[in-house]
Amino acid sequence: MKINNFFKLVIAIIVSELTGIIGSVFTISAIPNWYAGLVKPSLNPPSWIFGPVWVTLYALMGVALWLIWKSDSPQKIKAIWLFVIQLVLNAIWSPVFFGLHSIGDALAIIILLWAAIVLTIFVFAKVSKTAAYLLIPYILWVSFAGYLNYSIWALNQTEPVKLYYYNYELDKDESGNAVCSRNGLVPVERQIPITQTPIQDTIKLLLSGNLTEEERVQGINTEYPLQGLSLKSASLKNGVLTLEFNDPNNKTVGGSCRVGILWFQIEATAKQFPEVKQVRFLPEEIFQP
């Protein structure tokens, strides 16, 4: 059955716009949650812009496809197949980025997508220069999207660290009394951004005392966060890590058992880094009974 040009146009636009609809299934729920929590580059546009831009681009893509489809060029079939390939790559980017939260894999896909679009434009130009021109806004936007993808990937690189908290059940003598020793320390794994100050960032994360409900059920606990306590600076010299704190409410004093446990948590967390051999606290009266 021969399809007239009007219906070819409608079909071409619908096929293109369906790609965006597929992506929106994964995008809508991720933007206010996972995506909102990512570190983004300064040129990152507001989220509401993406919808209108992509609707417009898919419409232009559909018109471009229609111009190729209705032509009699011997390059038509090759051009359509290239268009389909880049459309498939376009369709799978959102599920990978927003659905799987796999920023690195999405970056690889968008690089392939960019190359496929360039090749599509090149072949389209042999059939219809107008069709090729209609894809120019598309390649420009994907180039910008590639920059955003790379920047978000680079800005959100993480590394695993251990935070040492405490479990009283692991630190009792034969009579069931708390020993207040390092035997009660328990490591919990966390991810921190890759920065130039991993030791300082890890100590600050420890001081936040953010334990999961599952970890608390396992008996892991901590007095952190302590009201007003903050890490002012951290410096490492000849294996000695000097940590300077601000404790305006004197929350780090009182009772050798309590203070010792607070001390041990910071010390063990710091010493996971092989370059740290000794931990020193400032001011000297901090973490004292």
Helices and strands as residue ranges (DSSP letters): H 5-30, G 35-37, G 47-49, H 50-69, H 76-94, I 95-99, H 103-127, H 129-134, H 136-155, E 158-166, G 168-170, G 182-184, E 185-193, H 198-208, H 213-217, E 230-237, E 240-246, H 256-271, E 278-282
